[in-house]
Amino acid sequence: MIEVILAEGEQAMEAVGAAIGRAMRAHGVIYLRGDLGAGKTTLSRGLIRAQGYAGAVKSPTFTLVEPYELSDRAIYHFDLYRLLDPEELEFLGVRDYFSADSLCLVEWPEKGEGVLPSPDMIITIAVSGTGRRLVVESHSAHGEAACQQLHTRDDAQT
């Protein structure tokens, strides 16, 4: 299933992120694609905060991964932009992050090709006028259920 969402402004992007987090039930693997400055981290911030994290949410560009430990789950936000070789992920113990009860957000997933697990959802973000156009694609049964929930949410708002 493919869902297209338009978001106008930072608050709208964060609200979409929150809705995606709820739809994913705070677990699974989401690939985030888009040019620099497209809004991948803004979307992630909305998702992470909606799950109950109150601290700062920043781009993990230099650390590769930012963990967000919540009371009953963990969210891991990856930014692989500076990754030179996918094998570097093996040295980080990347497989330990991708558990059944964690949610992993991966920016620039193509840099980890061959090492990363398959996604439940791929979100491609592009600038559209003064806002953003998000194309949300399901890639598993879990991702399909989440897209269905997003679609129902959109229908209820129109």
N, C-alpha and C positions, 0 to 999 in steps of 0.2 A: 504494500500500500504506500502511496505517496500523498503527503499532505503539504500544501503550500500555505505559509503564514506570512502576513505582512506586519511589520512592527515599525512604528513611528516613534523614535526617540529611545533614550536609555531606559527609562522606566518601563516602556512597553517591551523591550528586549528582556529585561529582568523578569517581567510578568510571564513572558513566554517560557523562559527558563524554569520558573517556578511550576508552571503547568506541565512541562515536560518531566520534571522531577517527580511530580505527583503521578503522572501517567506511567512512568517507569517503576513506580513503587520503590524508589531509591535503591535499585540494584540493576546490574547489567552493564553493558559496554556501549558507549556512545562515541562515535567518531565525529569530530567537528572540523569541517572544511570551510575555507574561505581565505581571501587575501588578508594581508596584514591590515589591521584596523577595521576588519569587517564586523567585529562584535562577538567573537568567540568567547572571550573572557567575560564580557558583560553578560552574555547568556549564561555562562557557567556561574557567575556571581549570583544571579537570580535563583538558579537552581539550588546552589549550595545554601544560601541564606534561607530559602523556603523550607529546607530540611531541618532548620533549627540552629544553624551555625551563626553566631553573632559577631565573630571577629572579622578582621580584614580578609578579603578574598583578592589575591593578586595573581598576576600571570606567572606561571612557573617557568618562564623563559630560560632563566639561568640555572635553576635547580632541577629541571626536567620534570619533577613531580612535587606537588604540594598535597600532603595528606590532611584531611579534615575528619578527625575522629569525633563522632557523635555518640550519644549514650548507647544506642543500640545498633549502630552501623558505621561504616567508613565510606568516605567519598575520596577518590584520588583523582586529582586534576593534573594531567600530563600536558606538557608543551614540548613537542619534539622538534621544533624549528631548528635548533642548533645541533641536533644529533647528526653526527657524521657517518655513522654506520649502524645499521639495525642491531648488530651483534653487541653494541654497547649496552643495550637494554638487558641482555643476559647478565652482564656484570652487576647491574643494579638489582638483580633478583626480581625482575618485572613480573614474572609469573605469579609471585606471591601476592601481588596486589589484586589480581583478577580472580577473586573468589566468588562463590555463589551469593554471598550476602553483602558484597560491596558494589558501589557504583563507580565506574571509571569513565572519565571524560578525557578524550584524547584529541588534542589539537595537533595538526599536521601528521595524521596517522600514516600517510604514505612513507614517511621517513622510517617507520618501524615495520614496514612490510616484511612478512615472512617470520616475524617474531611475535607480533601482537595477535591476540585471539580475534576471531571474527566478531564484528559488531552486531548488536541487536538493532541499532539504529544509526543511520548516517544523517547528519544535518549539514547542509551546505548553505552558507550565508553569503549573500551578495548585496552590495549597495544598490538601492532602488530609489532614485530621487533623493529625498532627504531622509528616507528610512532604510529598512532592510527587508529583503525577501529571503525567507527561510524555506528550503525544500527539505522536508523530513521524510526519510525513506526507511521502511521497516526491512530488517534483514534476518528476522527470526520470529518465532511464534510470540515471544515476549515483546519484541519490537512492534509486531503487528497489533497486539492488544493495546499497546500504548498509543499507537497511531490512531486506532479506532476511538480510544478515549479522547484524544485531541480533536478528532473530527467531530465527535458528538458535542464536545465543548464548543467548537466553532459554530456548529449548527444552532446550538441553544442561544448564542449571542447574536445571531443574525435575524 
